[in-house]
Amino acid sequence: MAVLPLQSRATDQPVAERPIFSDGDVFEYVDRWESIACQRWEVRGRDADGALVRRCKDNFAYFSADTGALLRVVGKGGKTLVSFEPAPPAIPFPLRVGTTWHGKFAVSTSDQVVSPDLDQSCEVMAFETISIAAGSFPAFRYECKTAWSVWLLHGDTTETGWYAPAAKVVIKVVNHSEPKWSYELAHYSLK
């Protein structure tokens, strides 16, 4: 991965507006996305509650109509594969260097016995060019620190992510302690 800082003046700082998705937008990932081993996700409209829906084979991902946060991923037969309660904090828009967000939530996955409680704080640290499988993108790099707890156990983890306005999504996440949550965009097409 090559990361090159973009040169800009303080008055010339980039700003990203909240993305608008269209039916047929496609996002393909290397190996997995959000811990799900399915690569090609296509926008498939909205459900009855207004949640944006993406589909990959027999899997459906639902995103909050209000914030754009991932709510859950459901697999074949309606089996919940990933669920957040309440919704995790979404990237707030308009987005710029220095933007922060915070939230408390629990995550459940079909392959875990217990659901950790998470307290997450994130900040956009830079606007830089990053090279990934899908190409080179100017992107907002953010850092998240997450405190987790399960019963009497607790700890901390960090992750780094890059949101690219041109692709309208987070194009890469590196979770520094739980690799199943890391992902990278391999290809995308927008309608």
N, C-alpha and C positions, 0 to 999 in steps of 0.2 A: 504494500500500500504506500503510495506516495502522497504526501500532504504538502501543499505549497500555500503559504499565506498570500492572500490577495492584498494589494496595496490600495488603501482608500483613506480619504481625509475624514475627520470626525463629522463634518457636515455632510459627507457623502456616504454615510453608512447604509448598507442594504436593509430592506424591510421586505418580509414575505407576508402576503395576505393569506387568509384561510383558503385552502384549495377547494375547488368545486369539481366533483367527479361526475363522469358520464357513464351510462351503461356501455359496456364493451371496453372500458379502460382495463388494461392487463398489466400485471406486475408479476414478474417471474424472479424467483430467488434461487440462490445457490443452496442446495440441500434442504433447507427448511425456512419457515417464517413463524415467528412467535411460538416456537417449540414444536410446531406441527410439521412433520416430514411430508410436505406437499409443496411443490414449487410454483405452479402457475395459478395465480389468483385473478379472477375477472370480476369486475363490478357488475352486479346483477340487479340493480335497482334498489328499492326500499321495501321493508316489510310493513305490516299493518300499523306498527307503532312509529314508523318514520325512520327506523334505523337503516343505515346504509348496509347493503349486503354484498359480500364478495364470496365467490365460489371457487373451490379447487377440488375437482373430482366430486366425491361425496361429502366434502366438508364445506360448511358455511360459516363465515365470520360476520359478526354483527357489530356495527359501530354506532355510538350515540349520535342521534340527530342533532342534539344541542352542542356537544363539544367535539365530536369526532373520535372520542376515546373508544378503544376496543372493549367491548362488553363481554363477548364470549365467542367461542368457536365450537360448533356442533358438528359431529361426524355422522357416519352412516347410522340409520335407525334413530336419529335424534339424540345420540349419546353425547353428553357434554365432554369436550376434550380439554377446554380451558375456559375458566370463568373468573371474572373479577367482581367483587362485591365490597363496597359500592364500586362504581366505575373508577379506574385509576385516573390520576390527573392527566389531562390531555395537553399537548403542546398548545399554549395560548397564542392566538393571532390577534393583531399583527405581531410578527416575530422579528426580533432584532438582537444584536449582541447585547448581553446584559439582562435579557428577559429571564425571569425566574418563575417556577411553579412548584407546588407542593401538594401532597395529598396522602391520606391514609386509606388503605384498602387491604383486602385479603385476596389471594390468588389460589384457585383450585385447579388441579390438572388430573386427568384420568389415570396418570401413572404415579400419583403420590398418595400416601396414606393420610397425611395431615395437611391442612392449609395454613401457611404462615400469614401472620399479620404483618403488613409492610407500612413503613412511614418513609415516604420518598420525597426528596428535594432535588430539583434540577435547575441548572443555569446554562444559558447559551454563553459559551466562552469565546467563540471566534467565528468569523466567516472566512472560509478557506476553500481551496480546491482540493478535492480528494479523488483519487483514481481507484475504481473498484471494477468488478467484473463487467458491469454495464457501461463503463466508460469513465470519463473525468467529469466532475460536476463541481460548480461552486456550491458550497453547502454551509449551513449553520452547524457548528460542532457544539454539542451540549454534553455536560457531565451530570450524572445523577448519583447521589449517595442515598442508599436505602438501608434503614435499620429494619431487621426482621426479628420476629419472635414467634416461637411455638412452645406453648406451655412455659416451662422454666428456662428453656434454651433461647438464646438471642445472639445476634451478631450483626455485622455490617457488610455490605457489598457495594460495589461501584459499577457503573456502566458508562460507556461513551457512545453517543449516537450522532449521526449526521443527517440533517433534513435538507433535501435539495428542492428548492422551489420549482425547478424545471421538470422534475419527475413527480412533484406533488406528494411525495412520501418520504419517510425516513428510509434512506438508502443503505444504511449500514448501522448495526449495533454490535458492540463488543461488550458482553457481560463478563466482567473480570473474574467471577467466581462460579458461574453456572453457564457453561458453554451452550446448553440447549436453548438458551434465550438469545444467543448471538445469531445474526443473520446478515445477508448481503444481497443486494439487488443484482440480478444477472442480466435482465432485459426488461424493457417496459414499452408499451405503446398506448398512446392517449387518443381518444376519439375527437 
